[in-house]
Amino acid sequence: MDWFSNKSRQNELSNLTEQEIFAVNEENFIKLRRNFIVWASPKVLDAYHRFLEASQTKTGNSLLVADEVFREMRKDLGLSNFGIQKGDLVAMYVREGRQALRKIVKDAHIK
């Protein structure tokens, strides 16, 4: 996730498609998978599988599914997601931020 933070600060993510982001950062995703195999709960793994499936389609929902992965990871750590709206966690990595993600949630009719 450090890569996303650095690129977001440099405003480079806005010029890339989701597929390009994943292709450029494939090595980090491989490391993430290795860690998930050892450390992730079944719910985190399920959310990650949904994320992988969503990232292969062109529906534009992969960011929202990534948000689900973050939520499940927080639950694993014993943290509450109370008061955090869908899209808020992943919005920290998107230059347009919270409002853009909330529009995606609204347009997708996700509650």
PyMOL commands that set and color helices and strands:
alter all, ss='L'
color gray80, all
select helices_A, chain A and resi 2-9+13-15+18-24+26-39+42-56+62-76+88-91+97-107
alter helices_A, ss='H'
color red, helices_A
deselect
rebuild
show_as cartoon
